[in-house]
């Protein structure tokens, strides 16, 4: 699963890198990435939330050991 960084998302648009001048994925023949920016934003959000959850779990486990 590909995840873009916040910096990469600022300049991303569907079809970036398309060499065949297609108007959409349905007519693109050069295998460019036509995934919507929103999908990458959601993946980045999920990644951040998973990291927070792991952090909270670690803190909880440390408190339980005391």
CHARMM internal coordinates of N, CA and C (Angstrom, degrees):
IC EDIT
DIST 1 N 1 CA 1.4476
DIST 1 CA 1 C 1.5269
ANGL 1 N 1 CA 1 C 108.92
DIST 1 C 2 N 1.2821
ANGL 1 CA 1 C 2 N 115.98
DIHE 1 N 1 CA 1 C 2 N 123.56
DIST 2 N 2 CA 1.4636
ANGL 1 C 2 N 2 CA 122.04
DIHE 1 CA 1 C 2 N 2 CA -178.69
DIST 2 CA 2 C 1.5291
ANGL 2 N 2 CA 2 C 109.94
DIHE 1 C 2 N 2 CA 2 C -84.25
DIST 2 C 3 N 1.3162
ANGL 2 CA 2 C 3 N 117.00
DIHE 2 N 2 CA 2 C 3 N 132.26
DIST 3 N 3 CA 1.4531
ANGL 2 C 3 N 3 CA 121.92
DIHE 2 CA 2 C 3 N 3 CA 176.41
DIST 3 CA 3 C 1.5185
ANGL 3 N 3 CA 3 C 108.54
DIHE 2 C 3 N 3 CA 3 C -129.32
DIST 3 C 4 N 1.3142
ANGL 3 CA 3 C 4 N 116.09
DIHE 3 N 3 CA 3 C 4 N 125.75
DIST 4 N 4 CA 1.4508
ANGL 3 C 4 N 4 CA 120.56
DIHE 3 CA 3 C 4 N 4 CA 178.52
DIST 4 CA 4 C 1.5207
ANGL 4 N 4 CA 4 C 109.95
DIHE 3 C 4 N 4 CA 4 C -87.44
DIST 4 C 5 N 1.3153
ANGL 4 CA 4 C 5 N 116.59
DIHE 4 N 4 CA 4 C 5 N 154.38
DIST 5 N 5 CA 1.4570
ANGL 4 C 5 N 5 CA 121.04
DIHE 4 CA 4 C 5 N 5 CA 175.75
DIST 5 CA 5 C 1.5190
ANGL 5 N 5 CA 5 C 108.88
DIHE 4 C 5 N 5 CA 5 C -80.70
DIST 5 C 6 N 1.3366
ANGL 5 CA 5 C 6 N 116.34
DIHE 5 N 5 CA 5 C 6 N 167.18
DIST 6 N 6 CA 1.4679
ANGL 5 C 6 N 6 CA 119.85
DIHE 5 CA 5 C 6 N 6 CA 178.72
DIST 6 CA 6 C 1.5242
ANGL 6 N 6 CA 6 C 110.93
DIHE 5 C 6 N 6 CA 6 C -59.57
DIST 6 C 7 N 1.3240
ANGL 6 CA 6 C 7 N 116.73
DIHE 6 N 6 CA 6 C 7 N -38.20
DIST 7 N 7 CA 1.4636
ANGL 6 C 7 N 7 CA 121.21
DIHE 6 CA 6 C 7 N 7 CA 179.17
DIST 7 CA 7 C 1.5302
ANGL 7 N 7 CA 7 C 111.08
DIHE 6 C 7 N 7 CA 7 C -63.74
DIST 7 C 8 N 1.3320
ANGL 7 CA 7 C 8 N 116.58
DIHE 7 N 7 CA 7 C 8 N -43.25
DIST 8 N 8 CA 1.4554
ANGL 7 C 8 N 8 CA 120.67
DIHE 7 CA 7 C 8 N 8 CA 179.48
DIST 8 CA 8 C 1.5274
ANGL 8 N 8 CA 8 C 111.58
DIHE 7 C 8 N 8 CA 8 C -66.14
DIST 8 C 9 N 1.3326
ANGL 8 CA 8 C 9 N 116.68
DIHE 8 N 8 CA 8 C 9 N -34.27
DIST 9 N 9 CA 1.4628
ANGL 8 C 9 N 9 CA 120.69
DIHE 8 CA 8 C 9 N 9 CA -178.77
DIST 9 CA 9 C 1.5200
ANGL 9 N 9 CA 9 C 112.48
DIHE 8 C 9 N 9 CA 9 C -64.81
DIST 9 C 10 N 1.3320
ANGL 9 CA 9 C 10 N 117.42
DIHE 9 N 9 CA 9 C 10 N -30.63
DIST 10 N 10 CA 1.4563
ANGL 9 C 10 N 10 CA 120.82
DIHE 9 CA 9 C 10 N 10 CA -178.15
DIST 10 CA 10 C 1.5297
ANGL 10 N 10 CA 10 C 112.16
DIHE 9 C 10 N 10 CA 10 C -62.49
DIST 10 C 11 N 1.3268
ANGL 10 CA 10 C 11 N 116.89
DIHE 10 N 10 CA 10 C 11 N -32.03
DIST 11 N 11 CA 1.4599
ANGL 10 C 11 N 11 CA 119.75
DIHE 10 CA 10 C 11 N 11 CA -177.92
DIST 11 CA 11 C 1.5295
ANGL 11 N 11 CA 11 C 112.68
DIHE 10 C 11 N 11 CA 11 C -108.30
DIST 11 C 12 N 1.3345
ANGL 11 CA 11 C 12 N 117.44
DIHE 11 N 11 CA 11 C 12 N 8.26
DIST 12 N 12 CA 1.4617
ANGL 11 C 12 N 12 CA 120.61
DIHE 11 CA 11 C 12 N 12 CA -176.83
DIST 12 CA 12 C 1.5233
ANGL 12 N 12 CA 12 C 111.93
DIHE 11 C 12 N 12 CA 12 C -84.08
DIST 12 C 13 N 1.3023
ANGL 12 CA 12 C 13 N 115.43
DIHE 12 N 12 CA 12 C 13 N 142.56
DIST 13 N 13 CA 1.4533
ANGL 12 C 13 N 13 CA 122.19
DIHE 12 CA 12 C 13 N 13 CA 169.65
DIST 13 CA 13 C 1.5233
ANGL 13 N 13 CA 13 C 107.60
DIHE 12 C 13 N 13 CA 13 C -147.43
DIST 13 C 14 N 1.3484
ANGL 13 CA 13 C 14 N 118.29
DIHE 13 N 13 CA 13 C 14 N 147.29
DIST 14 N 14 CA 1.4592
ANGL 13 C 14 N 14 CA 120.60
DIHE 13 CA 13 C 14 N 14 CA 179.84
DIST 14 CA 14 C 1.5274
ANGL 14 N 14 CA 14 C 111.38
DIHE 13 C 14 N 14 CA 14 C -57.68
DIST 14 C 15 N 1.2993
ANGL 14 CA 14 C 15 N 116.07
DIHE 14 N 14 CA 14 C 15 N 134.31
DIST 15 N 15 CA 1.4531
ANGL 14 C 15 N 15 CA 121.19
DIHE 14 CA 14 C 15 N 15 CA 179.38
DIST 15 CA 15 C 1.5208
ANGL 15 N 15 CA 15 C 113.12
DIHE 14 C 15 N 15 CA 15 C 90.80
DIST 15 C 16 N 1.3219
ANGL 15 CA 15 C 16 N 116.22
DIHE 15 N 15 CA 15 C 16 N 4.79
DIST 16 N 16 CA 1.4661
ANGL 15 C 16 N 16 CA 119.57
DIHE 15 CA 15 C 16 N 16 CA -179.67
DIST 16 CA 16 C 1.5248
ANGL 16 N 16 CA 16 C 108.63
DIHE 15 C 16 N 16 CA 16 C -60.32
DIST 16 C 17 N 1.2816
ANGL 16 CA 16 C 17 N 116.30
DIHE 16 N 16 CA 16 C 17 N 129.81
DIST 17 N 17 CA 1.4544
ANGL 16 C 17 N 17 CA 121.35
DIHE 16 CA 16 C 17 N 17 CA -179.28
DIST 17 CA 17 C 1.5245
ANGL 17 N 17 CA 17 C 113.26
DIHE 16 C 17 N 17 CA 17 C 93.45
DIST 17 C 18 N 1.3322
ANGL 17 CA 17 C 18 N 116.82
DIHE 17 N 17 CA 17 C 18 N 0.77
DIST 18 N 18 CA 1.4621
ANGL 17 C 18 N 18 CA 120.30
DIHE 17 CA 17 C 18 N 18 CA 179.68
DIST 18 CA 18 C 1.5276
ANGL 18 N 18 CA 18 C 109.32
DIHE 17 C 18 N 18 CA 18 C -67.23
DIST 18 C 19 N 1.3140
ANGL 18 CA 18 C 19 N 116.11
DIHE 18 N 18 CA 18 C 19 N 126.44
DIST 19 N 19 CA 1.4548
ANGL 18 C 19 N 19 CA 122.12
DIHE 18 CA 18 C 19 N 19 CA -178.31
DIST 19 CA 19 C 1.5332
ANGL 19 N 19 CA 19 C 112.72
DIHE 18 C 19 N 19 CA 19 C -101.60
DIST 19 C 20 N 1.3271
ANGL 19 CA 19 C 20 N 116.67
DIHE 19 N 19 CA 19 C 20 N -7.24
DIST 20 N 20 CA 1.4676
ANGL 19 C 20 N 20 CA 118.91
DIHE 19 CA 19 C 20 N 20 CA -174.44
DIST 20 CA 20 C 1.5255
ANGL 20 N 20 CA 20 C 112.96
DIHE 19 C 20 N 20 CA 20 C -104.54
DIST 20 C 21 N 1.3269
ANGL 20 CA 20 C 21 N 117.70
DIHE 20 N 20 CA 20 C 21 N 9.40
DIST 21 N 21 CA 1.4749
ANGL 20 C 21 N 21 CA 123.32
DIHE 20 CA 20 C 21 N 21 CA 176.99
DIST 21 CA 21 C 1.5292
ANGL 21 N 21 CA 21 C 113.31
DIHE 20 C 21 N 21 CA 21 C 59.69
DIST 21 C 22 N 1.3264
ANGL 21 CA 21 C 22 N 116.38
DIHE 21 N 21 CA 21 C 22 N 34.72
DIST 22 N 22 CA 1.4606
ANGL 21 C 22 N 22 CA 120.87
DIHE 21 CA 21 C 22 N 22 CA 179.05
DIST 22 CA 22 C 1.5258
ANGL 22 N 22 CA 22 C 110.04
DIHE 21 C 22 N 22 CA 22 C -75.05
DIST 22 C 23 N 1.3339
ANGL 22 CA 22 C 23 N 115.98
DIHE 22 N 22 CA 22 C 23 N 156.14
DIST 23 N 23 CA 1.4595
ANGL 22 C 23 N 23 CA 121.73
DIHE 22 CA 22 C 23 N 23 CA 176.85
DIST 23 CA 23 C 1.5284
ANGL 23 N 23 CA 23 C 111.81
DIHE 22 C 23 N 23 CA 23 C -95.68
DIST 23 C 24 N 1.3196
ANGL 23 CA 23 C 24 N 116.79
DIHE 23 N 23 CA 23 C 24 N -9.92
DIST 24 N 24 CA 1.4555
ANGL 23 C 24 N 24 CA 120.91
DIHE 23 CA 23 C 24 N 24 CA 179.88
DIST 24 CA 24 C 1.5080
ANGL 24 N 24 CA 24 C 110.57
DIHE 23 C 24 N 24 CA 24 C -167.57
DIST 24 C 25 N 1.3242
ANGL 24 CA 24 C 25 N 115.15
DIHE 24 N 24 CA 24 C 25 N 169.72
DIST 25 N 25 CA 1.4644
ANGL 24 C 25 N 25 CA 121.19
DIHE 24 CA 24 C 25 N 25 CA -178.39
DIST 25 CA 25 C 1.5244
ANGL 25 N 25 CA 25 C 111.87
DIHE 24 C 25 N 25 CA 25 C -59.64
DIST 25 C 26 N 1.3231
ANGL 25 CA 25 C 26 N 115.90
DIHE 25 N 25 CA 25 C 26 N -34.14
DIST 26 N 26 CA 1.4616
ANGL 25 C 26 N 26 CA 121.29
DIHE 25 CA 25 C 26 N 26 CA -176.87
DIST 26 CA 26 C 1.5275
ANGL 26 N 26 CA 26 C 113.07
DIHE 25 C 26 N 26 CA 26 C -62.74
DIST 26 C 27 N 1.3419
ANGL 26 CA 26 C 27 N 118.41
DIHE 26 N 26 CA 26 C 27 N -23.10
DIST 27 N 27 CA 1.4639
ANGL 26 C 27 N 27 CA 119.53
DIHE 26 CA 26 C 27 N 27 CA 179.54
DIST 27 CA 27 C 1.5296
ANGL 27 N 27 CA 27 C 113.52
DIHE 26 C 27 N 27 CA 27 C -116.28
DIST 27 C 28 N 1.3196
ANGL 27 CA 27 C 28 N 116.69
DIHE 27 N 27 CA 27 C 28 N 6.89
DIST 28 N 28 CA 1.4689
ANGL 27 C 28 N 28 CA 121.11
DIHE 27 CA 27 C 28 N 28 CA -177.89
DIST 28 CA 28 C 1.5292
ANGL 28 N 28 CA 28 C 110.14
DIHE 27 C 28 N 28 CA 28 C -82.52
DIST 28 C 29 N 1.3013
ANGL 28 CA 28 C 29 N 115.07
DIHE 28 N 28 CA 28 C 29 N 131.36
DIST 29 N 29 CA 1.4575
ANGL 28 C 29 N 29 CA 120.09
DIHE 28 CA 28 C 29 N 29 CA 179.37
DIST 29 CA 29 C 1.5162
ANGL 29 N 29 CA 29 C 113.04
DIHE 28 C 29 N 29 CA 29 C -112.59
DIST 29 C 30 N 1.3127
ANGL 29 CA 29 C 30 N 117.90
DIHE 29 N 29 CA 29 C 30 N 4.49
DIST 30 N 30 CA 1.4750
ANGL 29 C 30 N 30 CA 119.17
DIHE 29 CA 29 C 30 N 30 CA -174.88
DIST 30 CA 30 C 1.5277
ANGL 30 N 30 CA 30 C 113.23
DIHE 29 C 30 N 30 CA 30 C -110.01
DIST 30 C 31 N 1.3237
ANGL 30 CA 30 C 31 N 118.24
DIHE 30 N 30 CA 30 C 31 N 10.94
DIST 31 N 31 CA 1.4648
ANGL 30 C 31 N 31 CA 122.59
DIHE 30 CA 30 C 31 N 31 CA 175.17
DIST 31 CA 31 C 1.5298
ANGL 31 N 31 CA 31 C 114.10
DIHE 30 C 31 N 31 CA 31 C 65.28
DIST 31 C 32 N 1.3173
ANGL 31 CA 31 C 32 N 118.36
DIHE 31 N 31 CA 31 C 32 N 31.97
DIST 32 N 32 CA 1.4674
ANGL 31 C 32 N 32 CA 121.60
DIHE 31 CA 31 C 32 N 32 CA 176.24
DIST 32 CA 32 C 1.5271
ANGL 32 N 32 CA 32 C 109.43
DIHE 31 C 32 N 32 CA 32 C -70.65
DIST 32 C 33 N 1.3117
ANGL 32 CA 32 C 33 N 116.73
DIHE 32 N 32 CA 32 C 33 N 161.95
DIST 33 N 33 CA 1.4617
ANGL 32 C 33 N 33 CA 122.30
DIHE 32 CA 32 C 33 N 33 CA -179.76
DIST 33 CA 33 C 1.5238
ANGL 33 N 33 CA 33 C 109.71
DIHE 32 C 33 N 33 CA 33 C -86.24
DIST 33 C 34 N 1.3201
ANGL 33 CA 33 C 34 N 116.74
DIHE 33 N 33 CA 33 C 34 N 113.13
DIST 34 N 34 CA 1.4588
ANGL 33 C 34 N 34 CA 122.18
DIHE 33 CA 33 C 34 N 34 CA -178.70
DIST 34 CA 34 C 1.5298
ANGL 34 N 34 CA 34 C 111.82
DIHE 33 C 34 N 34 CA 34 C -107.56
DIST 34 C 35 N 1.3106
ANGL 34 CA 34 C 35 N 117.25
DIHE 34 N 34 CA 34 C 35 N 15.01
DIST 35 N 35 CA 1.4600
ANGL 34 C 35 N 35 CA 121.20
DIHE 34 CA 34 C 35 N 35 CA 178.80
DIST 35 CA 35 C 1.5299
ANGL 35 N 35 CA 35 C 109.74
DIHE 34 C 35 N 35 CA 35 C -65.18
DIST 35 C 36 N 1.3290
ANGL 35 CA 35 C 36 N 116.68
DIHE 35 N 35 CA 35 C 36 N 136.42
DIST 36 N 36 CA 1.4654
ANGL 35 C 36 N 36 CA 120.56
DIHE 35 CA 35 C 36 N 36 CA 179.19
DIST 36 CA 36 C 1.5203
ANGL 36 N 36 CA 36 C 111.23
DIHE 35 C 36 N 36 CA 36 C -62.91
DIST 36 C 37 N 1.3159
ANGL 36 CA 36 C 37 N 115.77
DIHE 36 N 36 CA 36 C 37 N 145.18
DIST 37 N 37 CA 1.4614
ANGL 36 C 37 N 37 CA 122.22
DIHE 36 CA 36 C 37 N 37 CA 179.13
DIST 37 CA 37 C 1.5375
ANGL 37 N 37 CA 37 C 110.47
DIHE 36 C 37 N 37 CA 37 C -57.59
DIST 37 C 38 N 1.3143
ANGL 37 CA 37 C 38 N 116.52
DIHE 37 N 37 CA 37 C 38 N -35.91
DIST 38 N 38 CA 1.4584
ANGL 37 C 38 N 38 CA 121.45
DIHE 37 CA 37 C 38 N 38 CA -178.54
DIST 38 CA 38 C 1.5353
ANGL 38 N 38 CA 38 C 111.49
DIHE 37 C 38 N 38 CA 38 C -58.72
DIST 38 C 39 N 1.3155
ANGL 38 CA 38 C 39 N 117.39
DIHE 38 N 38 CA 38 C 39 N -36.38
DIST 39 N 39 CA 1.4670
ANGL 38 C 39 N 39 CA 121.03
DIHE 38 CA 38 C 39 N 39 CA 179.19
DIST 39 CA 39 C 1.5214
ANGL 39 N 39 CA 39 C 109.89
DIHE 38 C 39 N 39 CA 39 C -62.37
DIST 39 C 40 N 1.3335
ANGL 39 CA 39 C 40 N 117.22
DIHE 39 N 39 CA 39 C 40 N -44.21
DIST 40 N 40 CA 1.4529
ANGL 39 C 40 N 40 CA 120.51
DIHE 39 CA 39 C 40 N 40 CA 179.02
DIST 40 CA 40 C 1.5265
ANGL 40 N 40 CA 40 C 111.68
DIHE 39 C 40 N 40 CA 40 C -67.45
DIST 40 C 41 N 1.3390
ANGL 40 CA 40 C 41 N 116.30
DIHE 40 N 40 CA 40 C 41 N -36.65
DIST 41 N 41 CA 1.4656
ANGL 40 C 41 N 41 CA 119.67
DIHE 40 CA 40 C 41 N 41 CA 176.81
DIST 41 CA 41 C 1.5253
ANGL 41 N 41 CA 41 C 110.72
DIHE 40 C 41 N 41 CA 41 C -63.93
DIST 41 C 42 N 1.3218
ANGL 41 CA 41 C 42 N 116.70
DIHE 41 N 41 CA 41 C 42 N -42.39
DIST 42 N 42 CA 1.4619
ANGL 41 C 42 N 42 CA 120.75
DIHE 41 CA 41 C 42 N 42 CA 178.74
DIST 42 CA 42 C 1.5273
ANGL 42 N 42 CA 42 C 111.38
DIHE 41 C 42 N 42 CA 42 C -65.22
DIST 42 C 43 N 1.3229
ANGL 42 CA 42 C 43 N 117.42
DIHE 42 N 42 CA 42 C 43 N -40.62
DIST 43 N 43 CA 1.4625
ANGL 42 C 43 N 43 CA 120.61
DIHE 42 CA 42 C 43 N 43 CA 177.78
DIST 43 CA 43 C 1.5207
ANGL 43 N 43 CA 43 C 111.04
DIHE 42 C 43 N 43 CA 43 C -62.59
DIST 43 C 44 N 1.3268
ANGL 43 CA 43 C 44 N 116.80
DIHE 43 N 43 CA 43 C 44 N -40.44
DIST 44 N 44 CA 1.4628
ANGL 43 C 44 N 44 CA 121.29
DIHE 43 CA 43 C 44 N 44 CA 178.91
DIST 44 CA 44 C 1.5285
ANGL 44 N 44 CA 44 C 110.31
DIHE 43 C 44 N 44 CA 44 C -65.78
DIST 44 C 45 N 1.3284
ANGL 44 CA 44 C 45 N 117.16
DIHE 44 N 44 CA 44 C 45 N -40.81
DIST 45 N 45 CA 1.4599
ANGL 44 C 45 N 45 CA 121.55
DIHE 44 CA 44 C 45 N 45 CA 177.75
DIST 45 CA 45 C 1.5256
ANGL 45 N 45 CA 45 C 110.81
DIHE 44 C 45 N 45 CA 45 C -62.97
DIST 45 C 46 N 1.3170
ANGL 45 CA 45 C 46 N 117.31
DIHE 45 N 45 CA 45 C 46 N -43.97
DIST 46 N 46 CA 1.4622
ANGL 45 C 46 N 46 CA 121.53
DIHE 45 CA 45 C 46 N 46 CA 178.63
DIST 46 CA 46 C 1.5307
ANGL 46 N 46 CA 46 C 110.17
DIHE 45 C 46 N 46 CA 46 C -61.06
DIST 46 C 47 N 1.3186
ANGL 46 CA 46 C 47 N 116.32
DIHE 46 N 46 CA 46 C 47 N -43.04
DIST 47 N 47 CA 1.4602
ANGL 46 C 47 N 47 CA 120.83
DIHE 46 CA 46 C 47 N 47 CA 179.91
DIST 47 CA 47 C 1.5372
ANGL 47 N 47 CA 47 C 110.68
DIHE 46 C 47 N 47 CA 47 C -60.40
DIST 47 C 48 N 1.3335
ANGL 47 CA 47 C 48 N 116.95
DIHE 47 N 47 CA 47 C 48 N -43.70
DIST 48 N 48 CA 1.4631
ANGL 47 C 48 N 48 CA 121.48
DIHE 47 CA 47 C 48 N 48 CA 178.71
DIST 48 CA 48 C 1.5294
ANGL 48 N 48 CA 48 C 111.16
DIHE 47 C 48 N 48 CA 48 C -64.80
DIST 48 C 49 N 1.3312
ANGL 48 CA 48 C 49 N 116.97
DIHE 48 N 48 CA 48 C 49 N -43.46
DIST 49 N 49 CA 1.4603
ANGL 48 C 49 N 49 CA 120.83
DIHE 48 CA 48 C 49 N 49 CA 179.88
DIST 49 CA 49 C 1.5223
ANGL 49 N 49 CA 49 C 111.73
DIHE 48 C 49 N 49 CA 49 C -64.94
DIST 49 C 50 N 1.3326
ANGL 49 CA 49 C 50 N 116.90
DIHE 49 N 49 CA 49 C 50 N -39.50
DIST 50 N 50 CA 1.4631
ANGL 49 C 50 N 50 CA 119.98
DIHE 49 CA 49 C 50 N 50 CA 177.08
DIST 50 CA 50 C 1.5265
ANGL 50 N 50 CA 50 C 111.01
DIHE 49 C 50 N 50 CA 50 C -62.51
DIST 50 C 51 N 1.3233
ANGL 50 CA 50 C 51 N 116.65
DIHE 50 N 50 CA 50 C 51 N -39.00
DIST 51 N 51 CA 1.4601
ANGL 50 C 51 N 51 CA 120.46
DIHE 50 CA 50 C 51 N 51 CA 178.27
DIST 51 CA 51 C 1.5304
ANGL 51 N 51 CA 51 C 110.57
DIHE 50 C 51 N 51 CA 51 C -65.06
DIST 51 C 52 N 1.3348
ANGL 51 CA 51 C 52 N 117.78
DIHE 51 N 51 CA 51 C 52 N -40.12
DIST 52 N 52 CA 1.4611
ANGL 51 C 52 N 52 CA 121.25
DIHE 51 CA 51 C 52 N 52 CA 177.68
DIST 52 CA 52 C 1.5216
ANGL 52 N 52 CA 52 C 111.15
DIHE 51 C 52 N 52 CA 52 C -64.27
DIST 52 C 53 N 1.3136
ANGL 52 CA 52 C 53 N 116.07
DIHE 52 N 52 CA 52 C 53 N -43.26
DIST 53 N 53 CA 1.4671
ANGL 52 C 53 N 53 CA 120.60
DIHE 52 CA 52 C 53 N 53 CA 179.48
DIST 53 CA 53 C 1.5251
ANGL 53 N 53 CA 53 C 109.96
DIHE 52 C 53 N 53 CA 53 C -59.89
DIST 53 C 54 N 1.3229
ANGL 53 CA 53 C 54 N 117.18
DIHE 53 N 53 CA 53 C 54 N -46.16
DIST 54 N 54 CA 1.4658
ANGL 53 C 54 N 54 CA 120.68
DIHE 53 CA 53 C 54 N 54 CA 179.19
DIST 54 CA 54 C 1.5203
ANGL 54 N 54 CA 54 C 110.81
DIHE 53 C 54 N 54 CA 54 C -61.14
DIST 54 C 55 N 1.3248
ANGL 54 CA 54 C 55 N 116.44
DIHE 54 N 54 CA 54 C 55 N -39.60
DIST 55 N 55 CA 1.4605
ANGL 54 C 55 N 55 CA 120.97
DIHE 54 CA 54 C 55 N 55 CA 178.63
DIST 55 CA 55 C 1.5243
ANGL 55 N 55 CA 55 C 110.44
DIHE 54 C 55 N 55 CA 55 C -63.07
DIST 55 C 56 N 1.3306
ANGL 55 CA 55 C 56 N 117.41
DIHE 55 N 55 CA 55 C 56 N -45.55
DIST 56 N 56 CA 1.4587
ANGL 55 C 56 N 56 CA 121.55
DIHE 55 CA 55 C 56 N 56 CA 178.72
DIST 56 CA 56 C 1.5256
ANGL 56 N 56 CA 56 C 111.22
DIHE 55 C 56 N 56 CA 56 C -64.60
DIST 56 C 57 N 1.3209
ANGL 56 CA 56 C 57 N 116.86
DIHE 56 N 56 CA 56 C 57 N -38.54
DIST 57 N 57 CA 1.4676
ANGL 56 C 57 N 57 CA 120.43
DIHE 56 CA 56 C 57 N 57 CA 178.51
DIST 57 CA 57 C 1.5214
ANGL 57 N 57 CA 57 C 110.77
DIHE 56 C 57 N 57 CA 57 C -63.47
DIST 57 C 58 N 1.3418
ANGL 57 CA 57 C 58 N 116.75
DIHE 57 N 57 CA 57 C 58 N -41.67
DIST 58 N 58 CA 1.4618
ANGL 57 C 58 N 58 CA 120.58
DIHE 57 CA 57 C 58 N 58 CA 177.84
DIST 58 CA 58 C 1.5231
ANGL 58 N 58 CA 58 C 110.77
DIHE 57 C 58 N 58 CA 58 C -61.60
DIST 58 C 59 N 1.3282
ANGL 58 CA 58 C 59 N 116.66
DIHE 58 N 58 CA 58 C 59 N -45.41
DIST 59 N 59 CA 1.4661
ANGL 58 C 59 N 59 CA 121.17
DIHE 58 CA 58 C 59 N 59 CA 179.43
DIST 59 CA 59 C 1.5176
ANGL 59 N 59 CA 59 C 111.00
DIHE 58 C 59 N 59 CA 59 C -62.58
DIST 59 C 60 N 1.3086
ANGL 59 CA 59 C 60 N 116.95
DIHE 59 N 59 CA 59 C 60 N -41.60
DIST 60 N 60 CA 1.4643
ANGL 59 C 60 N 60 CA 121.81
DIHE 59 CA 59 C 60 N 60 CA 178.75
DIST 60 CA 60 C 1.5182
ANGL 60 N 60 CA 60 C 110.94
DIHE 59 C 60 N 60 CA 60 C -63.41
DIST 60 C 61 N 1.3364
ANGL 60 CA 60 C 61 N 116.33
DIHE 60 N 60 CA 60 C 61 N -43.50
DIST 61 N 61 CA 1.4626
ANGL 60 C 61 N 61 CA 120.32
DIHE 60 CA 60 C 61 N 61 CA 178.38
DIST 61 CA 61 C 1.5202
ANGL 61 N 61 CA 61 C 112.23
DIHE 60 C 61 N 61 CA 61 C -63.46
DIST 61 C 62 N 1.3366
ANGL 61 CA 61 C 62 N 116.59
DIHE 61 N 61 CA 61 C 62 N -37.25
DIST 62 N 62 CA 1.4630
ANGL 61 C 62 N 62 CA 120.53
DIHE 61 CA 61 C 62 N 62 CA 178.01
DIST 62 CA 62 C 1.5210
ANGL 62 N 62 CA 62 C 110.85
DIHE 61 C 62 N 62 CA 62 C -65.61
DIST 62 C 63 N 1.3301
ANGL 62 CA 62 C 63 N 117.75
DIHE 62 N 62 CA 62 C 63 N -40.17
DIST 63 N 63 CA 1.4622
ANGL 62 C 63 N 63 CA 121.35
DIHE 62 CA 62 C 63 N 63 CA 179.00
DIST 63 CA 63 C 1.5281
ANGL 63 N 63 CA 63 C 110.94
DIHE 62 C 63 N 63 CA 63 C -67.09
DIST 63 C 64 N 1.3189
ANGL 63 CA 63 C 64 N 116.98
DIHE 63 N 63 CA 63 C 64 N -37.34
DIST 64 N 64 CA 1.4539
ANGL 63 C 64 N 64 CA 120.92
DIHE 63 CA 63 C 64 N 64 CA -179.22
DIST 64 CA 64 C 1.5157
ANGL 64 N 64 CA 64 C 111.40
DIHE 63 C 64 N 64 CA 64 C -67.25
DIST 64 C 65 N 1.3307
ANGL 64 CA 64 C 65 N 117.22
DIHE 64 N 64 CA 64 C 65 N -29.73
DIST 65 N 65 CA 1.4714
ANGL 64 C 65 N 65 CA 121.49
DIHE 64 CA 64 C 65 N 65 CA 179.85
DIST 65 CA 65 C 1.5158
ANGL 65 N 65 CA 65 C 111.33
DIHE 64 C 65 N 65 CA 65 C -71.09
DIST 65 C 66 N 1.3385
ANGL 65 CA 65 C 66 N 116.83
DIHE 65 N 65 CA 65 C 66 N -25.29
DIST 66 N 66 CA 1.4680
ANGL 65 C 66 N 66 CA 120.23
DIHE 65 CA 65 C 66 N 66 CA -179.14
DIST 66 CA 66 C 1.4749
ANGL 66 N 66 CA 66 C 111.44
DIHE 65 C 66 N 66 CA 66 C -77.04
END
COOR INIT
IC SEED 1 N 1 CA 1 C
IC BUILD
